[in-house]
Amino acid sequence: MNILLSLLILPACVLFSCAQQSNHDQAFLSIGPIEGIYEGYRSQFSDLQPVSDSTRIKLKVTQQAGGKLEILQIAPNEFKYVVNLKNGRFTYDLGLGEAACGVTHISGEGYFQGDRLYLREKSECKNAKSAGAHFIQLRAQKK
């Protein structure tokens, strides 16, 4: 009898878990159309220093083929992110670059929630680990 009860409870737990994950994914799928103009703020900080200031930004978001998304910062200067979008979440990897500390690796992630966009980029020095990681954070709302 215990084995039969276990065989009935296990599938119920799996179905419940899948339903919970589906509801979580559905929250990001219900973001609506994401293309458009967003306005918000860009902040920079590091492991060693808190955010000291932010800059007003304007972004243009357009979808591209293959699940890609272009996030173009159009003000105050131009900078483009091409990200992999899945269920309202995205990631990108800019690879290696140069910074004051030498060679750095730059990657980021973010998400859309309702009419808002959140992005967090991490720049980590490869040779000078004591320099700490540097972050850029974008918070914007669709206009």
DSSP file with accessible surface (Angstrom, degrees, kcal/mol):
  #  RESIDUE AA STRUCTURE BP1 BP2  ACC     N-H-->O    O-->H-N    N-H-->O    O-->H-N    TCO  KAPPA ALPHA  PHI   PSI    X-CA   Y-CA   Z-CA
    1    1 A M     >        0   0  184      0, 0.0     4,-2.4     0, 0.0     5,-0.2   0.000 360.0 360.0 360.0 -41.2    0.0    0.0    0.0
    2    2 A N  H  >  +     0   0  126      2,-0.2     4,-2.3     1,-0.2     5,-0.2   0.866 360.0  51.6 -62.9 -37.0    2.9    2.4    0.8
    3    3 A I  H  > S+     0   0  130      2,-0.2     4,-2.4     1,-0.2    -1,-0.2   0.930 110.1  48.6 -65.9 -42.5    4.5    1.8   -2.6
    4    4 A L  H  > S+     0   0  101      2,-0.2     4,-1.4     1,-0.2    -2,-0.2   0.927 111.8  49.3 -63.6 -42.3    1.2    2.5   -4.3
    5    5 A L  H  X S+     0   0   93     -4,-2.4     4,-2.3     1,-0.2     3,-0.3   0.917 111.0  50.2 -63.4 -41.3    0.7    5.7   -2.3
    6    6 A S  H  X S+     0   0   75     -4,-2.3     4,-2.3     1,-0.2    -1,-0.2   0.894 107.6  53.6 -63.2 -40.5    4.3    6.8   -3.1
    7    7 A L  H  < S+     0   0  110     -4,-2.4    -1,-0.2     1,-0.2    -2,-0.2   0.800 112.6  44.6 -66.6 -26.5    3.7    6.1   -6.8
    8    8 A L  H  X S+     0   0  114     -4,-1.4     4,-1.2    -3,-0.3    -2,-0.2   0.847 113.7  48.6 -83.4 -36.0    0.7    8.4   -6.7
    9    9 A I  H  X S+     0   0   86     -4,-2.3     4,-2.4     2,-0.2     5,-0.2   0.899 103.8  60.0 -73.2 -40.5    2.3   11.2   -4.7
   10   10 A L  H  X S+     0   0  115     -4,-2.3     4,-2.2     1,-0.2     5,-0.2   0.942 106.6  44.4 -56.6 -52.0    5.5   11.5   -6.8
   11   11 A P  H  > S+     0   0   67      0, 0.0     4,-2.7     0, 0.0    -1,-0.2   0.891 112.0  54.7 -62.6 -33.7    3.7   12.4  -10.1
   12   12 A A  H  X S+     0   0   56     -4,-1.2     4,-2.4     1,-0.2    -2,-0.2   0.916 108.7  48.0 -63.9 -41.7    1.5   14.9   -8.2
   13   13 A C  H  X S+     0   0   73     -4,-2.4     4,-2.5     2,-0.2    -1,-0.2   0.910 111.7  49.8 -64.5 -42.3    4.6   16.6   -6.8
   14   14 A V  H  X S+     0   0   81     -4,-2.2     4,-2.5    -5,-0.2    -2,-0.2   0.933 111.8  48.0 -63.1 -44.7    6.2   16.7  -10.3
   15   15 A L  H  X S+     0   0  123     -4,-2.7     4,-2.4     2,-0.2    -2,-0.2   0.915 111.8  49.8 -62.9 -41.4    3.0   18.2  -11.8
   16   16 A F  H  X S+     0   0  132     -4,-2.4     4,-2.3    -5,-0.2    -1,-0.2   0.930 111.1  49.4 -63.0 -43.9    2.8   20.8   -9.0
   17   17 A S  H  X S+     0   0   75     -4,-2.5     4,-2.2     1,-0.2    -2,-0.2   0.917 111.8  48.1 -61.9 -43.8    6.4   21.8   -9.5
   18   18 A C  H  X S+     0   0   77     -4,-2.5     4,-2.6     1,-0.2    -1,-0.2   0.894 110.2  52.3 -64.9 -38.4    5.9   22.1  -13.3
   19   19 A A  H  X S+     0   0   47     -4,-2.4     4,-2.3     2,-0.2    -2,-0.2   0.907 108.9  50.2 -64.9 -40.3    2.8   24.2  -12.8
   20   20 A Q  H  X S+     0   0   96     -4,-2.3     4,-2.0     2,-0.2    -2,-0.2   0.926 112.5  46.4 -62.4 -45.4    4.7   26.5  -10.4
   21   21 A Q  H  X S+     0   0  103     -4,-2.2     4,-2.8     1,-0.2     5,-0.2   0.911 111.0  53.0 -64.9 -39.3    7.5   27.0  -13.0
   22   22 A S  H  X S+     0   0   63     -4,-2.6     4,-2.4     1,-0.2    -1,-0.2   0.908 108.8  49.3 -62.8 -40.9    5.0   27.5  -15.8
   23   23 A N  H  X S+     0   0  104     -4,-2.3     4,-1.5     2,-0.2    -1,-0.2   0.902 111.5  49.6 -64.9 -39.4    3.3   30.3  -13.7
   24   24 A H  H  X S+     0   0   87     -4,-2.0     4,-0.9     1,-0.2     3,-0.3   0.943 113.7  44.9 -63.8 -47.7    6.7   31.9  -13.1
   25   25 A D  H >X S+     0   0   47     -4,-2.8     4,-2.0     1,-0.2     3,-0.5   0.879 107.9  59.4 -62.8 -36.4    7.6   31.8  -16.8
   26   26 A Q  H 3X S+     0   0  104     -4,-2.4     4,-1.8     1,-0.2    -1,-0.2   0.859  96.6  61.1 -63.0 -33.8    4.1   33.1  -17.7
   27   27 A A  H 3< S+     0   0   59     -4,-1.5    87,-0.3    -3,-0.3    -1,-0.2   0.882 110.5  40.5 -60.8 -36.7    4.8   36.2  -15.7
   28   28 A F  H X< S+     0   0   17     -4,-0.9     3,-0.9    -3,-0.5    -1,-0.2   0.801 111.2  56.7 -81.9 -28.3    7.6   37.0  -18.0
   29   29 A L  H >< S+     0   0   91     -4,-2.0     3,-0.6     1,-0.2    -2,-0.2   0.794  98.3  63.4 -71.4 -23.8    5.7   35.9  -21.1
   30   30 A S  T 3<  +     0   0   87     -4,-1.8    -1,-0.2     1,-0.2    -2,-0.1   0.039  67.6 110.4 -89.7  28.7    3.0   38.4  -20.3
   31   31 A I  T <  S-     0   0   27     -3,-0.9    -1,-0.2     1,-0.2    -2,-0.1   0.653  70.6-144.6 -77.7 -13.3    5.3   41.4  -20.7
   32   32 A G    <   -     0   0   42     -3,-0.6    -1,-0.2    83,-0.0     2,-0.2  -0.263  53.0 -12.8  79.2-171.6    3.5   42.5  -23.8
   33   33 A P        -     0   0  109      0, 0.0    -3,-0.0     0, 0.0     0, 0.0  -0.456  58.4-171.5 -66.5 130.9    5.3   44.1  -26.8
   34   34 A I        +     0   0    9     -2,-0.2    27,-0.1     2,-0.0     2,-0.1   0.590  49.5 104.8-101.6 -13.3    8.8   45.1  -25.7
   35   35 A E        +     0   0   95     25,-0.1     2,-0.3   107,-0.0    27,-0.2  -0.413  56.4  67.4 -68.3 143.8    9.9   47.1  -28.7
   36   36 A G  E    S-A   61   0A  25     25,-2.1    25,-3.0    -2,-0.1     2,-0.4  -0.919  84.2 -40.9 146.1-167.2    9.9   50.8  -28.3
   37   37 A I  E     -A   60   0A  59    106,-0.4   106,-3.0    -2,-0.3     2,-0.4  -0.819  47.0-170.4-100.8 134.2   11.6   53.8  -26.5
   38   38 A Y  E     -AB  59 142A   1     21,-2.7    21,-3.2    -2,-0.4     2,-0.4  -0.949   3.9-163.2-123.1 144.3   12.5   53.5  -22.8
   39   39 A E  E     +AB  58 141A  54    102,-2.5   102,-2.9    -2,-0.4     2,-0.3  -0.975  34.5 100.5-127.3 143.4   13.7   56.3  -20.5
   40   40 A G  E     -AB  57 140A   6     17,-2.1    17,-2.6    -2,-0.4     2,-0.3  -0.860  58.8 -53.2-179.2-142.8   15.5   55.9  -17.2
   41   41 A Y  E     -AB  56 139A  96     98,-2.6    98,-2.3    15,-0.3     2,-0.4  -0.935  23.2-151.5-134.6 149.9   18.8   56.0  -15.4
   42   42 A R  E     -AB  55 138A  41     13,-2.6    13,-2.6    -2,-0.3     2,-0.3  -0.981  19.7-174.2-120.0 127.5   22.3   54.4  -15.7
   43   43 A S  E     -AB  54 137A   6     94,-2.6    94,-2.7    -2,-0.4     2,-0.4  -0.921   9.6-156.8-122.1 149.6   24.4   53.9  -12.6
   44   44 A Q  E     + B   0 136A 118      9,-0.7     8,-0.7    -2,-0.3     9,-0.4  -0.974  24.5 146.9-124.8 140.9   28.0   52.8  -12.2
   45   45 A F  E     - B   0 135A  38     90,-2.0    90,-3.4    -2,-0.4     2,-0.3  -0.948  25.9-143.3-158.2 172.6   29.5   51.2   -9.0
   46   46 A S  E     - B   0 134A  12      3,-2.2     3,-0.2    -2,-0.3    88,-0.2  -0.857  36.8 -99.3-135.9 174.1   32.1   48.7   -7.9
   47   47 A D  S    S+     0   0  104     86,-2.1    85,-0.1    -2,-0.3    87,-0.1   0.801 126.0  43.3 -60.3 -29.6   32.6   46.1   -5.3
   48   48 A L  S    S+     0   0  121     85,-0.3    -1,-0.2    83,-0.2    84,-0.1   0.637 117.8  39.9 -95.3 -18.5   34.7   48.7   -3.5
   49   49 A Q  S    S-     0   0  137     -3,-0.2    -3,-2.2     0, 0.0    -1,-0.2  -0.997  74.7-128.6-135.8 139.8   32.5   51.8   -3.9
   50   50 A P        -     0   0  111      0, 0.0     2,-0.1     0, 0.0    -6,-0.1  -0.227  51.0 -69.8 -75.4 171.9   28.8   52.4   -3.7
   51   51 A V        +     0   0   75      1,-0.2    -6,-0.2    -6,-0.1     3,-0.1  -0.413  50.3 177.6 -61.2 129.6   26.7   54.1   -6.4
   52   52 A S        -     0   0  114     -8,-0.7     2,-0.3     1,-0.4    -1,-0.2   0.656  59.7  -7.3-109.4 -22.4   27.7   57.8   -6.3
   53   53 A D        -     0   0  119     -9,-0.4    -9,-0.7     2,-0.0    -1,-0.4  -0.982  56.7-141.8-163.2 166.8   25.6   59.2   -9.2
   54   54 A S  E     -A   43   0A  44     -2,-0.3     2,-0.4   -11,-0.2   -11,-0.2  -0.957  10.9-139.3-139.1 158.6   23.4   58.3  -12.1
   55   55 A T  E     -A   42   0A  70    -13,-2.6   -13,-2.6    -2,-0.3     2,-0.2  -0.952  23.4-117.4-119.8 136.5   22.9   59.5  -15.7
   56   56 A R  E     -A   41   0A 138     -2,-0.4     2,-0.3   -15,-0.2   -15,-0.3  -0.543  41.3-174.3 -71.2 134.5   19.6   60.0  -17.4
   57   57 A I  E     -A   40   0A   5    -17,-2.6   -17,-2.1    -2,-0.2     2,-0.4  -0.880  23.5-151.7-130.7 161.3   19.4   57.7  -20.5
   58   58 A K  E     -AC  39  75A  81     17,-2.0    16,-2.6    -2,-0.3    17,-1.4  -0.999  19.4-168.8-132.3 131.2   17.1   57.0  -23.5
   59   59 A L  E     -AC  38  73A   0    -21,-3.2   -21,-2.7    -2,-0.4     2,-0.5  -0.914  15.2-153.4-121.0 149.1   17.0   53.5  -25.0
   60   60 A K  E     -AC  37  72A  99     12,-2.7    12,-2.8    -2,-0.3     2,-0.5  -0.990  15.9-161.8-120.8 122.5   15.5   52.1  -28.2
   61   61 A V  E     +AC  36  71A   1    -25,-3.0   -25,-2.1    -2,-0.5     2,-0.4  -0.904  14.2 170.0-109.3 126.1   14.6   48.4  -28.1
   62   62 A T  E     - C   0  70A  37      8,-2.3     8,-3.3    -2,-0.5     2,-0.2  -0.998  28.9-126.1-135.2 140.9   14.0   46.4  -31.3
   63   63 A Q  E     - C   0  69A 106     -2,-0.4     2,-0.3     6,-0.2     6,-0.2  -0.590  26.6-168.3 -83.3 146.8   13.6   42.6  -31.8
   64   64 A Q    >   -     0   0   83      4,-2.6     3,-0.5    -2,-0.2     4,-0.4  -0.774  32.3 -73.9-125.5 173.4   15.9   40.8  -34.3
   65   65 A A  G >  S+     0   0   92     -2,-0.3     3,-0.8     1,-0.2    -1,-0.1  -0.215 106.9  31.7 -66.3 155.6   15.8   37.4  -35.8
   66   66 A G  G 3  S-     0   0   77      1,-0.2    -1,-0.2    18,-0.0     3,-0.1   0.775 131.5 -60.9  73.0  28.8   16.8   34.3  -33.8
   67   67 A G  G <  S+     0   0   45     -3,-0.5    18,-3.1     1,-0.3    -1,-0.2   0.655  99.5 138.7  75.0  13.2   15.6   35.4  -30.4
   68   68 A K  E <   - D   0  84A  80     -3,-0.8    -4,-2.6    -4,-0.4     2,-0.4  -0.585  34.7-163.6 -91.2 156.8   18.0   38.3  -30.4
   69   69 A L  E     -CD  63  83A   0     14,-2.1    14,-2.9    -6,-0.2     2,-0.5  -0.999  10.5-144.1-140.2 136.4   17.2   41.8  -29.1
   70   70 A E  E     -CD  62  82A  33     -8,-3.3    -8,-2.3    -2,-0.4     2,-0.6  -0.920  10.6-170.9-104.7 125.5   18.9   45.1  -29.7
   71   71 A I  E     -CD  61  81A   0     10,-3.0    10,-2.7    -2,-0.5     2,-0.6  -0.958  11.4-170.5-112.7 106.5   19.0   47.6  -26.9
   72   72 A L  E     -CD  60  80A  25    -12,-2.8   -12,-2.7    -2,-0.6     2,-0.7  -0.896  16.2-147.8-104.8 116.2   20.4   50.8  -28.3
   73   73 A Q  E     +CD  59  79A   2      6,-3.6     6,-1.5    -2,-0.6   -14,-0.3  -0.759  22.1 174.9 -79.1 117.3   21.3   53.6  -25.8
   74   74 A I  E     +     0   0A  64    -16,-2.6   -15,-0.2    -2,-0.7    -1,-0.2   0.581  46.4  76.6-104.2 -12.5   20.6   56.7  -27.9
   75   75 A A  E    S+C   58   0A  37    -17,-1.4   -17,-2.0     2,-0.1    -1,-0.3  -0.977  99.3   3.8-152.0 140.6   21.2   59.4  -25.2
   76   76 A P  S    S-     0   0   86      0, 0.0     2,-0.3     0, 0.0    -1,-0.1  -0.999 138.8 -13.6 -82.3 -15.1   23.3   60.8  -23.8
   77   77 A N  S    S-     0   0   97      2,-0.1     2,-0.5     0, 0.0    -2,-0.1  -0.893  78.6 -95.4-137.6 173.7   25.7   58.8  -26.1
   78   78 A E        +     0   0  151     -2,-0.3     2,-0.3    -4,-0.1    -4,-0.2  -0.811  47.1 152.8-100.9 130.2   25.2   55.8  -28.4
   79   79 A F  E     -D   73   0A  82     -6,-1.5    -6,-3.6    -2,-0.5     2,-0.4  -0.961  26.3-147.1-151.6 136.9   26.0   52.3  -27.2
   80   80 A K  E     -D   72   0A 112     -2,-0.3     2,-0.4    -8,-0.2    -8,-0.2  -0.903   9.3-170.2-116.8 133.7   24.5   49.1  -28.4
   81   81 A Y  E     -D   71   0A   0    -10,-2.7   -10,-3.0    -2,-0.4     2,-0.6  -0.978   5.2-164.7-111.9 129.8   23.8   45.8  -26.6
   82   82 A V  E     -D   70   0A  63     -2,-0.4     2,-0.3   -12,-0.2   -12,-0.2  -0.980  23.7-179.1-112.4 117.1   22.7   42.7  -28.6
   83   83 A V  E     -D   69   0A   0    -14,-2.9   -14,-2.1    -2,-0.6     2,-0.6  -0.775  33.7-117.3-120.7 158.7   21.3   40.2  -26.2
   84   84 A N  E     -DE  68  91A  73      7,-2.5     7,-1.2    -2,-0.3     2,-0.4  -0.877  36.3-156.1 -93.9 117.1   19.8   36.7  -26.3
   85   85 A L  E     + E   0  90A  33    -18,-3.1     2,-0.3    -2,-0.6     5,-0.2  -0.807  22.4 162.0-102.3 133.7   16.2   37.0  -25.2
   86   86 A K  E >  S- E   0  89A 156      3,-3.0     3,-1.8    -2,-0.4    -2,-0.0  -0.894  72.1 -19.2-151.0 118.5   14.2   34.1  -23.7
   87   87 A N  T 3  S-     0   0   57     -2,-0.3   -58,-0.1     1,-0.3     3,-0.1   0.855 125.7 -51.6  55.2  40.0   11.0   34.5  -21.6
   88   88 A G  T 3  S+     0   0    5      1,-0.3    24,-2.3   -59,-0.1     2,-0.3   0.404 120.7 102.0  82.1  -3.9   11.6   38.1  -20.9
   89   89 A R  E <   -EF  86 111A 113     -3,-1.8    -3,-3.0    22,-0.2     2,-0.3  -0.827  49.7-172.7-110.0 152.3   15.1   37.5  -19.6
   90   90 A F  E     -EF  85 110A   3     20,-2.6    20,-2.2    -2,-0.3     2,-0.3  -0.969  11.4-170.3-144.8 158.8   18.3   38.2  -21.5
   91   91 A T  E     -EF  84 109A  73     -7,-1.2    -7,-2.5    -2,-0.3     2,-0.3  -0.941   5.7-178.5-138.6 160.1   22.0   37.7  -21.3
   92   92 A Y  E     - F   0 108A  10     16,-2.1    16,-2.4    -2,-0.3     2,-0.4  -0.981  14.4-154.8-155.8 158.8   25.0   38.9  -23.3
   93   93 A D  E     - F   0 107A 103     -2,-0.3    14,-0.2    14,-0.2     3,-0.1  -0.938   7.3-177.0-139.5 112.3   28.8   38.5  -23.3
   94   94 A L  E     -     0   0A  76     12,-2.1    13,-0.2    -2,-0.4     2,-0.1   0.481  36.1-147.6 -86.8  -4.9   31.0   41.2  -24.8
   95   95 A G  E     - F   0 106A  23     11,-0.9    11,-2.6     2,-0.0    -1,-0.3  -0.400  48.1  -6.3  77.4-148.0   34.1   39.1  -24.2
   96   96 A L  E     + F   0 105A 119      9,-0.2     2,-0.2    -2,-0.1     9,-0.2  -0.588  67.3 158.0 -89.5 146.3   37.5   40.7  -23.3
   97   97 A G  E     - F   0 104A  24      7,-2.7     7,-2.5    -2,-0.2     2,-0.4  -0.815  38.1 -92.0-148.0-173.9   38.2   44.4  -23.4
   98   98 A E  E     + F   0 103A 151     -2,-0.2     2,-0.3     5,-0.2     5,-0.2  -0.897  41.0 159.7-112.9 141.1   40.5   47.0  -22.0
   99   99 A A  E >   - F   0 102A  43      3,-2.0     3,-1.9    -2,-0.4     5,-0.0  -0.852  58.6 -83.4-143.4 179.1   40.1   49.0  -18.8
  100  100 A A  T 3  S+     0   0  118      1,-0.3     3,-0.1    -2,-0.3    -2,-0.0   0.819 129.4  52.1 -58.5 -29.2   42.3   50.9  -16.4
  101  101 A a  T 3  S-     0   0   38      1,-0.3     2,-0.4    27,-0.0    -1,-0.3   0.483 118.0-111.7 -86.5  -3.8   43.2   47.7  -14.7
  102  102 A G  E <  S+F   99   0A  21     -3,-1.9    -3,-2.0    25,-0.1    -1,-0.3  -0.882  79.8  20.0 112.4-140.9   44.2   45.9  -17.9
  103  103 A V  E    S-F   98   0A  45     -2,-0.4    23,-2.9    -5,-0.2    24,-0.6  -0.440  70.5-177.8 -70.4 133.8   42.3   43.1  -19.6
  104  104 A T  E     -FG  97 125A   2     -7,-2.5    -7,-2.7    21,-0.3     2,-0.5  -0.952  23.5-137.0-133.4 149.8   38.7   42.8  -18.4
  105  105 A H  E     -FG  96 124A  44     19,-2.4    19,-2.4    -2,-0.3     2,-0.5  -0.942  21.2-161.4-107.2 130.4   35.8   40.4  -19.2
  106  106 A I  E     +FG  95 123A  34    -11,-2.6   -12,-2.1    -2,-0.5   -11,-0.9  -0.953  22.1 147.4-119.4 125.6   32.4   42.1  -19.7
  107  107 A S  E     -FG  93 122A  36     15,-2.1    15,-3.5    -2,-0.5     2,-0.3  -0.942  16.0-176.4-145.8 165.7   29.1   40.2  -19.5
  108  108 A G  E     -FG  92 121A  10    -16,-2.4   -16,-2.1    -2,-0.3     2,-0.3  -0.977  12.2-163.1-158.7 171.6   25.6   41.1  -18.4
  109  109 A E  E     +FG  91 120A 124     11,-2.0    11,-2.9    -2,-0.3     2,-0.3  -0.963  17.3 152.4-152.9 163.5   22.0   40.0  -17.8
  110  110 A G  E     -FG  90 119A   8    -20,-2.2   -20,-2.6    -2,-0.3     2,-0.3  -0.974  20.3-140.2-174.0-173.4   18.6   41.6  -17.4
  111  111 A Y  E     -FG  89 118A  71      7,-2.1     7,-2.5    -2,-0.3     2,-0.4  -0.985  15.7-121.5-160.3 163.0   14.9   41.3  -17.7
  112  112 A F  E     - G   0 117A   0    -24,-2.3     2,-0.4    -2,-0.3     5,-0.2  -0.926  24.4-179.2-108.1 137.9   11.7   42.9  -18.7
  113  113 A Q  E >   - G   0 116A 105      3,-2.4     3,-1.8    -2,-0.4     2,-0.3  -0.916  63.5 -47.3-140.4 110.7    8.9   43.2  -16.2
  114  114 A G  T 3  S-     0   0   45     -2,-0.4    27,-0.0   -87,-0.3     0, 0.0  -0.480 124.4 -22.1  63.2-125.0    5.7   44.9  -17.3
  115  115 A D  T 3  S+     0   0   70     -2,-0.3    27,-3.2    -3,-0.1     2,-0.3   0.114 120.2  98.3-102.0  22.4    6.8   48.1  -19.1
  116  116 A R  E <   -GH 113 141A 105     -3,-1.8    -3,-2.4    25,-0.2     2,-0.4  -0.852  55.3-155.5-115.0 149.6   10.2   48.2  -17.3
  117  117 A L  E     -GH 112 140A   0     23,-2.8    23,-2.4    -2,-0.3     2,-0.4  -0.970   8.5-172.6-122.4 133.5   13.7   47.1  -18.4
  118  118 A Y  E     +GH 111 139A  63     -7,-2.5    -7,-2.1    -2,-0.4     2,-0.4  -0.997   6.9 175.1-127.3 131.7   16.5   46.2  -16.0
  119  119 A L  E     -GH 110 138A   4     19,-2.2    19,-2.6    -2,-0.4     2,-0.4  -0.999  10.1-172.1-138.1 138.5   20.0   45.5  -17.0
  120  120 A R  E     -GH 109 137A 110    -11,-2.9   -11,-2.0    -2,-0.4     2,-0.4  -0.975   7.3-167.5-134.5 119.8   23.2   44.7  -15.0
  121  121 A E  E     -GH 108 136A  15     15,-3.2    15,-2.0    -2,-0.4     2,-0.5  -0.873   5.0-156.0-108.8 139.4   26.6   44.5  -16.6
  122  122 A K  E     -GH 107 135A  78    -15,-3.5   -15,-2.1    -2,-0.4     2,-0.5  -0.958   6.6-170.7-119.2 129.8   29.7   43.2  -14.9
  123  123 A S  E     -GH 106 134A  22     11,-3.2    11,-2.9    -2,-0.5     2,-0.5  -0.983  11.4-174.0-118.9 118.1   33.2   44.1  -15.8
  124  124 A E  E     -GH 105 133A  69    -19,-2.4   -19,-2.4    -2,-0.5     2,-0.2  -0.961  22.6-128.2-122.8 123.0   35.9   42.0  -14.1
  125  125 A a  E     -G  104   0A   3      7,-0.5   -21,-0.3    -2,-0.5     7,-0.1  -0.473  13.5-158.7 -67.6 132.6   39.6   42.6  -14.3
  126  126 A K  S    S+     0   0   88    -23,-2.9     3,-0.2    -2,-0.2    -1,-0.1   0.853  87.3  29.2 -81.9 -37.1   41.5   39.4  -15.3
  127  127 A N  S    S+     0   0  132    -24,-0.6     2,-0.7     1,-0.2     3,-0.2   0.749 119.0  51.5 -97.0 -27.9   45.0   40.3  -14.0
  128  128 A A    >   +     0   0   31    -25,-0.3     3,-2.0     1,-0.2     4,-0.3  -0.666  57.5 166.8-113.7  75.5   44.2   42.6  -11.1
  129  129 A K  G >  S+     0   0  130     -2,-0.7     3,-1.5     1,-0.3    -1,-0.2   0.812  73.9  65.9 -60.1 -27.7   41.7   40.7   -9.0
  130  130 A S  G 3  S+     0   0  113      1,-0.3    -1,-0.3    -3,-0.2     3,-0.1   0.678  84.6  74.0 -70.5 -14.0   42.2   43.2   -6.1
  131  131 A A  G <  S-     0   0   29     -3,-2.0    -1,-0.3     1,-0.1   -83,-0.2   0.711  97.1-143.1 -70.4 -19.6   40.6   45.9   -8.3
  132  132 A G    <   -     0   0   13     -3,-1.5    -7,-0.5    -4,-0.3     2,-0.2   0.063  25.8 -61.1  77.6 167.0   37.2   44.3   -7.7
  133  133 A A  E     - H   0 124A   2     -9,-0.1   -86,-2.1    -3,-0.1     2,-0.4  -0.588  45.0-144.6 -86.2 148.8   34.4   44.0  -10.2
  134  134 A H  E     -BH  46 123A  88    -11,-2.9   -11,-3.2   -88,-0.2     2,-0.4  -0.895  15.5-160.1-112.7 144.7   32.7   47.1  -11.7
  135  135 A F  E     -BH  45 122A  21    -90,-3.4   -90,-2.0    -2,-0.4     2,-0.4  -0.942  14.2-162.0-128.0 147.8   29.0   47.2  -12.5
  136  136 A I  E     -BH  44 121A  24    -15,-2.0   -15,-3.2    -2,-0.4     2,-0.4  -0.995  15.3-166.7-122.5 132.7   26.7   49.2  -14.8
  137  137 A Q  E     -BH  43 120A  60    -94,-2.7   -94,-2.6    -2,-0.4     2,-0.4  -0.986   4.2-165.7-124.8 128.9   23.0   49.1  -14.0
  138  138 A L  E     +BH  42 119A   0    -19,-2.6   -19,-2.2    -2,-0.4     2,-0.4  -0.952   7.0 179.0-112.2 134.1   20.2   50.4  -16.3
  139  139 A R  E     +BH  41 118A  79    -98,-2.3   -98,-2.6    -2,-0.4     2,-0.3  -0.982  18.0 158.6-131.8 119.5   16.7   51.0  -15.1
  140  140 A A  E     -BH  40 117A   5    -23,-2.4   -23,-2.8    -2,-0.4     2,-0.4  -0.976  29.1-145.1-144.8 156.8   14.2   52.3  -17.6
  141  141 A Q  E     -BH  39 116A  58   -102,-2.9  -102,-2.5    -2,-0.3   -25,-0.2  -0.958  31.0-107.7-124.3 141.2   10.5   52.5  -18.3
  142  142 A K  E      B   38   0A  55    -27,-3.2  -104,-0.3    -2,-0.4   -27,-0.1  -0.389 360.0 360.0 -68.6 136.9    8.8   52.3  -21.7
  143  143 A K              0   0  142   -106,-3.0  -106,-0.4    -2,-0.1    -1,-0.1  -0.687 360.0 360.0-104.1 360.0    7.3   55.6  -23.0
